[in-house]
Amino acid sequence: MSILPQSLYSRRELLKKSAVGFGNLALLSMLNDEAQAAKSNDPLAPKEPHFTPRAKRVIFLFMKGG
């Protein structure tokens, strides 16, 4: 009969260490998503104007029921 070698970690220790690792992966994923959202290539996002705006005042008319 052969004797099976002892594992390096007990089942409880292995689960603890892997839980911390999966938590770190989740955190990195969330931080990456936030970073990607910050530099979004949305075509409808406001852009810088090509020239300096000259308007001093604006009259905004809201006509309900038009």
Backbone bond lengths (Angstrom), bond angles and torsions (degrees), N, CA, C in turn:
res aa  C-N    CA-C-N  psi(-1)  N-CA   C-N-CA  omega(-1)  CA-C   N-CA-C  phi
1 M - - - 1.433 - - 1.523 109.60 -
2 S 1.331 113.58 142.83 1.460 117.78 177.57 1.533 109.55 -102.42
3 I 1.288 114.97 147.32 1.458 120.50 179.00 1.524 108.22 -94.18
4 L 1.335 116.10 126.86 1.464 120.12 179.20 1.530 109.82 -74.02
5 P 1.321 116.75 137.34 1.472 118.83 -179.26 1.534 110.59 -69.66
6 Q 1.305 115.23 148.12 1.465 120.88 176.75 1.530 109.14 -70.52
7 S 1.305 116.27 140.53 1.465 119.26 178.07 1.529 109.27 -74.72
8 L 1.304 116.30 158.27 1.458 120.81 -178.31 1.532 111.55 -69.37
9 Y 1.315 116.71 -34.37 1.455 121.46 -178.14 1.523 109.33 -124.28
10 S 1.304 114.77 149.84 1.460 117.95 171.53 1.531 107.46 -77.24
11 R 1.283 117.12 167.92 1.460 121.31 -179.15 1.526 110.37 -59.64
12 R 1.313 117.01 -41.45 1.465 121.40 -179.65 1.522 111.39 -64.32
13 E 1.326 117.62 -43.54 1.464 121.10 178.90 1.525 111.15 -65.37
14 L 1.315 116.17 -40.07 1.459 120.04 179.20 1.523 110.93 -63.12
15 L 1.322 118.36 -42.53 1.456 121.38 178.61 1.530 111.46 -65.93
16 K 1.325 117.64 -38.35 1.463 120.72 177.66 1.526 110.60 -61.76
17 K 1.322 115.92 -48.64 1.460 120.08 -177.15 1.522 111.88 -66.98
18 S 1.319 117.43 -38.14 1.461 118.96 179.42 1.524 111.18 -72.50
19 A 1.331 119.20 -31.69 1.463 121.63 177.81 1.519 110.77 -64.86
20 V 1.320 116.75 -40.60 1.463 120.39 177.54 1.526 109.70 -65.06
21 G 1.300 117.08 -40.72 1.464 120.78 178.91 1.518 112.16 -63.98
22 F 1.325 117.36 -42.35 1.459 120.18 178.82 1.527 110.73 -68.87
23 G 1.319 117.51 -33.35 1.464 120.61 175.10 1.511 111.44 -63.64
24 N 1.324 116.45 -41.64 1.468 120.34 177.03 1.522 111.29 -63.88
25 L 1.315 117.50 -40.29 1.461 120.26 177.54 1.519 111.23 -62.58
26 A 1.316 117.61 -42.00 1.465 121.06 179.18 1.525 110.57 -63.81
27 L 1.329 116.98 -42.89 1.461 120.64 179.24 1.522 110.76 -62.62
28 L 1.305 117.92 -45.23 1.458 121.00 179.09 1.521 111.18 -62.87
29 S 1.308 117.23 -37.77 1.453 120.53 178.16 1.524 111.23 -64.11
30 M 1.333 116.85 -43.13 1.469 119.87 179.43 1.524 111.30 -66.12
31 L 1.320 117.63 -40.52 1.461 120.44 178.87 1.524 111.18 -66.13
32 N 1.322 117.09 -36.49 1.448 120.99 178.11 1.520 110.71 -66.40
33 D 1.346 117.28 -40.14 1.461 120.91 178.42 1.521 110.86 -62.33
34 E 1.337 117.23 -40.78 1.461 120.92 178.32 1.529 110.87 -64.83
35 A 1.312 116.91 -39.92 1.456 120.43 -179.77 1.524 110.35 -66.70
36 Q 1.318 117.11 -39.40 1.457 120.49 178.29 1.519 111.07 -67.21
37 A 1.325 117.71 -37.05 1.459 121.47 179.42 1.525 110.67 -68.30
38 A 1.314 117.24 -31.57 1.464 120.95 -179.26 1.518 111.19 -66.83
39 K 1.307 117.71 -36.37 1.461 120.52 179.41 1.526 110.73 -109.66
40 S 1.312 114.86 52.48 1.459 121.98 -178.61 1.528 110.51 -70.96
41 N 1.300 117.17 145.72 1.455 123.12 177.20 1.518 110.08 -101.11
42 D 1.325 116.11 47.03 1.454 121.72 -179.37 1.525 109.27 -71.14
43 P 1.338 118.85 121.34 1.465 119.75 -179.17 1.527 112.69 -68.94
44 L 1.328 118.44 -18.49 1.459 120.98 -179.66 1.520 113.28 -94.32
45 A 1.309 116.81 0.91 1.466 120.55 179.13 1.528 109.18 -69.61
46 P 1.340 118.28 144.81 1.462 120.05 178.98 1.525 111.71 -62.31
47 K 1.297 115.08 139.64 1.467 120.95 -178.34 1.524 109.23 -115.70
48 E 1.304 116.15 162.90 1.455 121.53 176.26 1.528 108.64 -69.07
49 P 1.354 118.20 140.47 1.469 119.97 179.41 1.528 111.03 -71.51
50 H 1.344 115.10 155.07 1.467 120.36 179.19 1.522 111.55 -78.21
51 F 1.323 116.22 -19.76 1.452 120.80 -178.85 1.528 109.12 -136.73
52 T 1.308 116.86 167.03 1.459 121.03 179.68 1.523 109.18 -77.14
53 P 1.328 118.78 127.48 1.465 120.15 179.69 1.526 110.96 -66.48
54 R 1.349 115.22 142.94 1.457 120.06 -177.90 1.522 112.90 -109.58
55 A 1.314 118.87 -10.73 1.468 120.80 -176.05 1.528 110.27 -67.80
56 K 1.328 115.17 133.79 1.460 120.71 177.93 1.525 110.89 -98.14
57 R 1.340 115.97 -36.24 1.455 121.17 -178.00 1.525 109.71 -137.72
58 V 1.329 114.81 155.60 1.461 121.07 178.44 1.519 107.81 -134.47
59 I 1.347 115.79 137.13 1.466 120.35 174.14 1.519 106.62 -104.78
60 F 1.317 115.80 119.71 1.457 121.63 -178.56 1.516 108.11 -108.33
61 L 1.332 117.22 118.76 1.459 122.27 -179.74 1.515 109.14 -106.30
62 F 1.325 115.90 122.46 1.460 121.21 175.81 1.521 107.01 -110.21
63 M 1.320 116.02 111.05 1.464 121.02 -176.27 1.518 108.64 -111.65
64 K 1.305 115.12 98.30 1.455 121.24 -178.02 1.525 109.86 -70.31
65 G 1.335 115.44 136.63 1.459 120.67 176.92 1.509 114.00 83.19
66 G 1.305 117.77 12.39 1.457 121.29 -177.40 1.482 110.70 -72.61
